[in-house]
Amino acid sequence: MLTKKIKSHLDKKTIEQIKKSLEERKKEIENELKKITKEDKHEREKHKTIFPEFGDKNDENANEIASFTDNLSLSKSLNDTLRDIKSALNRIKNGTYGICKYCKKPISKERLMIRPVSSACIACKKKLKGEL
C-alpha cells in the first residue's frame, strides 16, 4: 500500500528559523543533563541521574537525598523535552514538520512558533485532552 507523503505548508525560512531554535535548545538541554546525569547507553533514557556526595553527616545525607530527588525530576523533564525536540528535528528532516500526526492537516504557524515541538494541531490536541 502506497501512502501519499504530506509536505509541510511552512516556507523554508520559517522552517530554518524553527530548526535553528530547536538545535540551540537541544544543546542547552544536553549541557544541563551533563551537569546532573551520566550517560548510560544501556538505559532507555540514555542519561541516568547522578547521586550527589556531600558527606556522611545526617544533614549532608538529607541534602543528598533532596538534591537527588530534585535532579531526578529535572532529568525526567529534560529527557522528555529532548525527546520532543529530536522528534521535531526528525520531522523537519523528513519534510513532514508542521503536519498533525492525527488528522494529517497543517498545524498553524502560530502554534509552531510558540511551541515548535508540537506534533498535533489544536483541534486534535483538544480532542485528546477531552476538551471538545
Secondary structure, DSSP 4 states (H G I P E B T S, - for coil): ---PPPPP-S-HHHHHHHHHHHHHHHHHHHHHHHHHEEE-TTSSSSEEEPPP---SSHHHHHHHHHHHHHHHHHHHHHHHHHHHHHHHHHHHHHT-TTB-TTT-PBPPHHHHHH-TT--S-HHHHHHHHT--
